Amino acid sequence: MSLGSRPFPFVVAAPSGTGKTTLARALVDRNDDVVFSTSATTRPARPNEREGRDYHFVDDLEFDRMIETGELIEWAVVHGRRYGTPNRGVEEGLKRGSTVVLDIDVQGARQIRKLFPDSVLVFVLPPSGTELGRRLGGRGSEKPAEQRRRLETAKREIDAAGEFDYVVVNDDFEAALRALETILVAERHRRDRVVGLEAAVERLEEEVDEILERSS
């Protein structure tokens, strides 16, 4: 006997430099029926980023159009740039029965919870403030002033960790990824997500009754 599970949005949020994007993508790569929601942003692409894989890179006019036409289910300003979640990818993933992983910030997570009350929110913490500062400082593409702004934002976002369903510390990547996978499996087996539970229980009861009848 196998039971299905209703799909749901799985939000992975964290401050910059915590490794949430790498964790979110690894979660998708290593698990079946899990898809990644690619965000749209007005910031320029970094050297190692590709259009459509890492982000949909758009200008301000295009982002305005996406807002006006209702193409974004959530959006927020982060470090002076706008980020948003296109509704098409999320809706299509859920319709196919897949868990949709969203790699977004705290503001976006709050909006997703309002739109999808059954969504699962996971907050990823750095092992320490010192390590977070080191990771942000290792981004050669950013000036010291930008790094400071990111640290100030990170402090505010860390304060919101208590709003999330789960908290994972990314001290060891594999351990953090296993924690995310454990959360995913547990949430798929929640009673209120299981599809066909009542029918399955009735069928099992009937089978047990038949065995009892034959043995009486």
TITOR-614049 format. One line per field, with one value per residue (C-alpha): x, y, z; residue number from 1; chain; residue in three letters. Coordinates in steps of 0.2 Angstrom, whole numbers, plus 2048, in hexadecimal, padded with zeros to 3 digits. Layout:
N
x = [X:...] $
y = [Y:...] $
z = [Z:...] $
seq = [NUM:...] $
mol = [A:...] $
type = [ALA:...] $
% end
This chain:
216
x = [800:807:7FF:801:805:7FE:80B:810:81D:82D:835:848:84C:85C:867:874:883:87B:87B:868:868:875:86B:85B:861:869:859:850:85E:85E:84B:83D:82E:837:839:842:839:844:842:842:84E:853:865:873:879:889:897:892:87F:874:863:855:85F:864:858:84E:857:84C:84D:842:835:833:831:824:81B:81B:814:806:801:801:80F:817:810:81C:82A:835:843:853:864:85C:857:846:843:833:82C:823:812:813:821:819:808:80E:819:80B:7FF:80B:80B:81D:823:829:839:83A:84B:845:848:83E:832:82E:82C:81F:815:816:80E:800:7FC:800:7FB:801:813:822:82E:840:84D:85F:86B:87E:889:88F:88F:8A2:89F:891:89D:8AA:89F:898:8AA:8AF:8A4:8B0:8A3:89D:8A4:8A6:897:88C:893:88E:87D:87B:880:874:866:86C:86A:858:854:85C:850:841:847:839:82C:831:82B:83D:84F:85E:870:87B:88C:88E:887:882:87B:870:86A:865:85C:852:84F:848:83C:836:833:82A:81F:81A:814:809:7F8:7F0:7FA:7F8:7EC:7E0:7E3:7D1:7CE:7DE:7DA:7C8:7D0:7DC:7CE:7C4:7D3:7D6:7C3:7C4:7D3:7CA:7BA:7C4:7CD:7BD] $
y = [800:811:822:832:843:854:860:870:87E:87B:88B:88D:89E:8A5:8B4:8B6:8AC:89E:891:890:890:882:878:87B:875:866:861:862:858:84A:848:842:84C:85C:86B:87C:88D:899:8AB:8BA:8C9:8DA:8D8:8D4:8C2:8BD:8B5:8A3:8A5:8A0:8A7:89C:890:89C:8AA:8B2:8C2:8D1:8E4:8EF:8F2:8DF:8DC:8EA:8E2:8D1:8D9:8E2:8D2:8C7:8BC:8BD:8B4:8BE:8CB:8D5:8E2:8DA:8E4:8F1:8E4:8DC:8C9:8C0:8AF:8AC:8A3:898:88D:88B:887:87B:872:870:86A:85C:856:85C:865:876:87C:88F:897:8A8:8B5:8B8:8C5:8B8:8AA:8B4:8B8:8A5:8A0:8AC:8A5:893:88F:87D:883:87D:88A:886:893:88F:897:899:890:8A1:8B3:8B2:8A5:8AF:8BE:8B4:8AC:8BD:8C4:8B7:8BE:8C7:8CF:8DA:8E9:8EB:8F7:8EA:8DC:8E7:8EA:8D7:8D4:8E0:8D8:8C7:8CC:8D2:8C2:8B7:8BF:8B8:8A6:8A3:8A5:896:884:87D:883:87B:880:87F:87B:86B:86B:858:858:868:860:850:85A:863:851:84B:85A:857:844:848:856:84A:83D:84A:843:852:850:83E:83A:82C:828:825:819:810:80E:807:7FB:7F5:7F3:7E8:7DD:7DA:7D7:7C9:7C1:7C1:7BA:7AB:7A8:7A7] $
z = [800:7FB:800:7F7:7FE:7FA:7F3:7FC:7FB:804:809:80D:813:81B:81B:80D:80F:818:80A:808:7F5:7F4:801:7F8:7E7:7EE:7F6:7E5:7DD:7E9:7EB:7E0:7DD:7E2:7D7:7D9:7D8:7CE:7D4:7CA:7CF:7C9:7CF:7C2:7C0:7C8:7BE:7C2:7C0:7B2:7AC:7B0:7BB:7C9:7C6:7B9:7B7:7B2:7B2:7BC:7AE:7AC:7BF:7BF:7B1:7BB:7CA:7C0:7B7:7C7:7C1:7D2:7E2:7ED:7EB:7F6:7F6:7FC:7FD:7F1:7E4:7E1:7E2:7DE:7DC:7CB:7CE:7BF:7C5:7D6:7D0:7C2:7CF:7DB:7CD:7C8:7DA:7DE:7ED:7E8:7F0:7F2:7F6:7FC:80A:81A:812:804:811:81A:80A:805:816:813:802:806:818:816:810:81A:820:824:82A:827:834:832:83F:846:843:840:832:82A:829:822:814:80F:80F:803:7F5:7EB:7E1:7F0:7F8:80B:80C:803:80F:81E:817:815:827:82D:823:829:83B:838:82F:83C:849:83F:841:84E:841:837:839:839:83C:835:838:829:832:828:817:816:828:823:813:81C:829:81A:813:823:825:813:816:827:81F:811:81E:828:82A:823:813:810:801:802:815:819:80B:80F:821:81C:810:81E:82A:81E:81A:82D:82F:822:82A:83B:833:82B:83B:846] $
seq = [1:2:3:4:5:6:7:8:9:10:11:12:13:14:15:16:17:18:19:20:21:22:23:24:25:26:27:28:29:30:31:32:33:34:35:36:37:38:39:40:41:42:43:44:45:46:47:48:49:50:51:52:53:54:55:56:57:58:59:60:61:62:63:64:65:66:67:68:69:70:71:72:73:74:75:76:77:78:79:80:81:82:83:84:85:86:87:88:89:90:91:92:93:94:95:96:97:98:99:100:101:102:103:104:105:106:107:108:109:110:111:112:113:114:115:116:117:118:119:120:121:122:123:124:125:126:127:128:129:130:131:132:133:134:135:136:137:138:139:140:141:142:143:144:145:146:147:148:149:150:151:152:153:154:155:156:157:158:159:160:161:162:163:164:165:166:167:168:169:170:171:172:173:174:175:176:177:178:179:180:181:182:183:184:185:186:187:188:189:190:191:192:193:194:195:196:197:198:199:200:201:202:203:204:205:206:207:208:209:210:211:212:213:214:215:216] $
mol = [A:A:A:A:A:A:A:A:A:A:A:A:A:A:A:A:A:A:A:A:A:A:A:A:A:A:A:A:A:A:A:A:A:A:A:A:A:A:A:A:A:A:A:A:A:A:A:A:A:A:A:A:A:A:A:A:A:A:A:A:A:A:A:A:A:A:A:A:A:A:A:A:A:A:A:A:A:A:A:A:A:A:A:A:A:A:A:A:A:A:A:A:A:A:A:A:A:A:A:A:A:A:A:A:A:A:A:A:A:A:A:A:A:A:A:A:A:A:A:A:A:A:A:A:A:A:A:A:A:A:A:A:A:A:A:A:A:A:A:A:A:A:A:A:A:A:A:A:A:A:A:A:A:A:A:A:A:A:A:A:A:A:A:A:A:A:A:A:A:A:A:A:A:A:A:A:A:A:A:A:A:A:A:A:A:A:A:A:A:A:A:A:A:A:A:A:A:A:A:A:A:A:A:A:A:A:A:A:A:A:A:A:A:A:A:A] $
type = [MET:SER:LEU:GLY:SER:ARG:PRO:PHE:PRO:PHE:VAL:VAL:ALA:ALA:PRO:SER:GLY:THR:GLY:LYS:THR:THR:LEU:ALA:ARG:ALA:LEU:VAL:ASP:ARG:ASN:ASP:ASP:VAL:VAL:PHE:SER:THR:SER:ALA:THR:THR:ARG:PRO:ALA:ARG:PRO:ASN:GLU:ARG:GLU:GLY:ARG:ASP:TYR:HIS:PHE:VAL:ASP:ASP:LEU:GLU:PHE:ASP:ARG:MET:ILE:GLU:THR:GLY:GLU:LEU:ILE:GLU:TRP:ALA:VAL:VAL:HIS:GLY:ARG:ARG:TYR:GLY:THR:PRO:ASN:ARG:GLY:VAL:GLU:GLU:GLY:LEU:LYS:ARG:GLY:SER:THR:VAL:VAL:LEU:ASP:ILE:ASP:VAL:GLN:GLY:ALA:ARG:GLN:ILE:ARG:LYS:LEU:PHE:PRO:ASP:SER:VAL:LEU:VAL:PHE:VAL:LEU:PRO:PRO:SER:GLY:THR:GLU:LEU:GLY:ARG:ARG:LEU:GLY:GLY:ARG:GLY:SER:GLU:LYS:PRO:ALA:GLU:GLN:ARG:ARG:ARG:LEU:GLU:THR:ALA:LYS:ARG:GLU:ILE:ASP:ALA:ALA:GLY:GLU:PHE:ASP:TYR:VAL:VAL:VAL:ASN:ASP:ASP:PHE:GLU:ALA:ALA:LEU:ARG:ALA:LEU:GLU:THR:ILE:LEU:VAL:ALA:GLU:ARG:HIS:ARG:ARG:ASP:ARG:VAL:VAL:GLY:LEU:GLU:ALA:ALA:VAL:GLU:ARG:LEU:GLU:GLU:GLU:VAL:ASP:GLU:ILE:LEU:GLU:ARG:SER:SER] $
% end
